[in-house]
Amino acid sequence: MPKSRASKFDKILELTNVDLCCPVLVASFLGIKYFLLFINNHSKKM
């Protein structure tokens, strides 16, 4: 039986998705309107 593609990346931080979110409507108290979002594919946690 072939392994599923999801099990190919089964170690922590082996595959990480990154998304640049910009610009947000409300700036932070430092005036920042952009942020990076990192998602660990193993745990699906941000």
Secondary structure, 3 states (H helix, E strand, C coil): CCCCHHHHCCCCCCCEEEEEECCCCCCCCCCCCCEEEEEECCCCEC
